[in-house]
Amino acid sequence: MTTEPKVQPQQALAGNDAFIANVVSRQPLQATNISVGTTKFDLYELPPSAQEMKEKKIYSYKWVGKSERQLQRATEIEGWVLCTRANSQYIPASYFKVHGAVEKGGMLLAFMSCERADMRNKKYRDIHNQRKKAVDEAHKAPGFYKAKLSPGEEDNAKVGEFQQGTDGKFVEGAK
């Protein structure tokens, strides 16, 4: 008596599913065959040549979102310049995408001179400090209202009304 081989049903896979199936077929069969290591990965790490420019204090870099609003704010208002093939020839060509800019994780790389970035940061730091000082001084002004609640005035309950307490029970309001 001859045994016939079992016929396994096959599925036709296309596109991404076929690629995933191929990767899955090459994976280890048992967990004992798997060696796990750790690696440090920073999605928004600068290209090595740009990192050198940053360390030499030549340029300051920023990752900018690709939305129209974010690009306009960064380039037209704040003064950042997108890293392109034309103005960033020190960055290897492999970092540039089809649109001509450096892109990682949906963000575009922009730069400005360190002097300009320092002036910009000083401006925003001064604005922040002025606002903080104004708020601190407003509380010291003689006409500033400071609420002083007596124990019976700490809620808005009227005499004879019931309200729910923090323990979930209903209690009679302040008298």
N, C-alpha and C positions, 0 to 999 in steps of 0.2 A: 504494500500500500504506500503510495507516494503522498507526501504532504504538500499541499499547495501553499505558496507564501501568502500571508495575509495582505490584502490590498488596503492601504491606508487612503482615506479620502484626502484629496489635495485641494488647496484653495489657490485661486489666482490672485496674486497681490500686485499692486501697482503703486508707483510713486513712492511716497514716504514709507508706506507700510512694507514694501519690499525691502527698502534699505534697513528698516528696523528689524525685520525678520532675519536679514543677513547678519546684522550685528549680534542679535540674540543667539544665532546658531554658533557663533565663535566664542561665546562666553563660557567660563568654566562650568563644569557639570556639578561640582560639589563645592560647598563653602570652604572646605579645607584647602582647596587650590587657590583661594583668593588671598592675595596679600594687599593690605590696605596701608597706604601711606598718607601723609598730610603734606599739602602744598599751600603756600600763601599765594592768593590770587587777588589782585586789585583790578577790577574792571576798568577803572578810570585812571590807570597808571599812564603817565606821560611816555611818549616814545623816548628812547635813550638820548637821542641828540637834543630833544627839547628839554629833557631833564638837566642836561649839561648847561644849557642856556639859562635855565632857571637858577641853578646853583651858582653860576657866574654873575647873577644879578643883572642879566641883560634884558630878559623878558619875564613877564608874569603871565601865567596861563590860567584859563578857566574853561570848564566844559559848559556849553550852552545848549539848551533844548532846541529841538528842530522846529518847534511850532513857530508860526509867523510872528506871534506876539513876543515870544522869548527872543527870537532873532532880532527883531526891530529894537527891542529894549537894549539888548547887549551891544549891537553895532551902531545904532543911530543915537541912542541916549547916553549910554555909559562909555562908548568909545572903544569897545573891543574890536579886533580885526580877526576874521576867520583865517585859520592856517590853510593856505591853498598851495597848489604846486608852484605858483609864481612867486609868492612872498615867503615861502618856507622851504627853500631848496635843501636845507640841512636835514630835513626829515626824509627818510627813505620812501621811495615811490610806493612801496607795498602798503603804506599806511593810508594812502589816499583812495577814496571811493570814486564811483563814476561821476558824481557831481563835482569833484575836484577839491573837496575838503576832507580833513581828517575826521572820521566818525567812529565812535565806539558806543555800543549800547544805546543807540538812539540820541546820542549827544555829539555836538560838533566842538572841536577844539578851537579856541580863540586865544589871542595874545594881545598884550600891549607892553610898552616899555615899562621897566620897573619904576622909573621916576614918575611917570604918569599914574601908575597903579598906586604908588605911595601917596601922591597928591589926592587921588580919588579916595583912598582909604582914610586919609586924614580928614577930608571934607565930611565923610559919613560919620567918622568918630566924633568930630566936633558937633555935628547936628544931634547925634545921640546924647552927648554930654549936656548940650543946651536944653534938650527936652527933659532929661533927667533932673537937671538943676531946677527947671521951671516947676516941675511937679513937686519936688522937695520943698521949694520956697512957697508954693501955693498953700501948703498945709500949715505953714508958719505965719501966714498973713493974719492980722487981727480980725478981719471980718469973715474968716473961713468957718463954715458951719461944722460943728462937731456934735454928732448925735450923742446925747446922754440919756440912756434909757434906765428908768427905775425898774425894779423887778416886775412890777405889774404892767409896765408899758412895753415889754419886749414882744408882744404879739398884738394883732389887730382885732382880737376877739372883743365883742361887746359884752357888757354885763348880762349874765343869764344865758349866753349862748354856749353851745358845746363845740369843742374842737378836738381833733384827733391828736393825741400825744405821740411822742417818739416811740413809745412802747406799743402803739396801735390801739390803745384804749381811748375812749372818748371821755374827756374831762370837761368840767364847767369852766368857762372862760374867766378872765381876770375880773375881779370885783373891786 
